[in-house]
Amino acid sequence: MNDNSSTTGSHYEIVSIRRTEAPQGMEGSNWYKYVVSFEGNTNLQGYRQGTLGAVTTSVEEFIAQLNERHMGKRGRVNLAPTPKKKTGK
């Protein structure tokens, strides 16, 4: 089994990526199970198929997106209603 651990320095981080059997109902080889933690608590796990390098890159991109969402850096707009001007008729 291969084990690759990485941290991003943000709230979400990769705990491990390990070679595994295909998930139930799936076929093929080269499956990896990844485990992700949020502030030290393990709460996400998933499966990806591919080489260790490709899976690691994919999971790192996923973690970056989670951290961007958590930090509010992506696609968020702070909308504040403005009062309507009254027009005199």
C-alpha positions as CSV (number, residue, x, y, z in Angstrom):
1,M,0.0,0.0,0.0
2,N,1.2,3.5,-0.8
3,D,0.6,6.3,1.6
4,N,1.0,9.9,0.7
5,S,0.3,12.6,3.3
6,S,0.2,16.3,2.6
7,T,-1.0,19.5,4.3
8,T,-2.1,22.7,2.8
9,G,-1.7,25.0,5.8
10,S,-5.4,25.8,5.7
11,H,-8.5,24.4,7.3
12,Y,-8.9,21.4,5.0
13,E,-6.0,19.0,4.5
14,I,-5.1,15.6,3.1
15,V,-4.6,13.0,5.8
16,S,-3.8,10.1,3.5
17,I,-4.0,8.7,0.0
18,R,-3.8,4.8,-0.1
19,R,-4.0,2.2,-2.7
20,T,-7.2,0.2,-2.3
21,E,-9.6,-2.2,-4.1
22,A,-12.3,-0.9,-6.3
23,P,-15.3,0.5,-4.4
24,Q,-18.4,-1.7,-4.3
25,G,-20.1,-1.6,-7.7
26,M,-17.1,-0.2,-9.5
27,E,-14.6,-2.0,-11.7
28,G,-11.1,-1.5,-12.8
29,S,-7.7,-1.2,-11.1
30,N,-5.6,1.6,-9.7
31,W,-8.0,2.8,-7.1
32,Y,-7.0,5.0,-4.2
33,K,-8.9,6.0,-1.1
34,Y,-8.3,9.5,0.2
35,V,-9.0,10.9,3.6
36,V,-9.4,14.6,4.3
37,S,-9.7,16.4,7.6
38,F,-11.2,19.7,8.6
39,E,-9.3,21.4,11.4
40,G,-7.8,18.1,12.6
41,N,-11.1,16.1,12.5
42,T,-11.3,13.5,9.8
43,N,-14.7,13.9,8.1
44,L,-14.3,13.3,4.4
45,Q,-13.2,10.3,2.5
46,G,-13.5,9.3,-1.2
47,Y,-12.2,7.2,-4.0
48,R,-10.4,8.1,-7.2
49,Q,-9.1,5.9,-10.0
50,G,-5.7,6.6,-11.7
51,T,-2.1,6.8,-10.9
52,L,-0.9,8.0,-7.5
53,G,0.4,11.2,-9.0
54,A,-2.9,12.0,-10.9
55,V,-5.0,11.1,-7.8
56,T,-2.8,13.3,-5.5
57,T,-3.1,16.2,-7.9
58,S,-6.9,15.8,-8.2
59,V,-7.3,15.7,-4.4
60,E,-5.0,18.7,-3.9
61,E,-7.2,20.7,-6.3
62,F,-10.3,19.5,-4.4
63,I,-8.7,20.6,-1.1
64,A,-7.8,24.0,-2.6
65,Q,-11.4,24.5,-3.7
66,L,-12.7,23.6,-0.3
67,N,-10.4,26.0,1.4
68,E,-11.3,28.8,-1.1
69,R,-15.0,28.2,-0.3
70,H,-14.3,28.1,3.4
71,M,-12.4,31.4,3.2
72,G,-15.0,33.1,1.0
73,K,-12.5,33.9,-1.7
74,R,-14.3,32.5,-4.7
75,G,-17.6,33.6,-6.2
76,R,-18.9,35.5,-3.2
77,V,-20.4,38.9,-3.5
78,N,-21.4,41.0,-0.5
79,L,-24.7,42.6,-1.7
80,A,-26.1,45.4,0.3
81,P,-29.5,46.8,-0.7
82,T,-29.5,50.5,-1.5
83,P,-32.5,52.7,-0.9
84,K,-34.6,53.6,-3.9
85,K,-34.6,57.2,-4.9
86,K,-38.1,58.8,-4.7
87,T,-39.0,60.6,-7.9
88,G,-41.4,63.5,-7.6
89,K,-44.3,63.5,-10.1
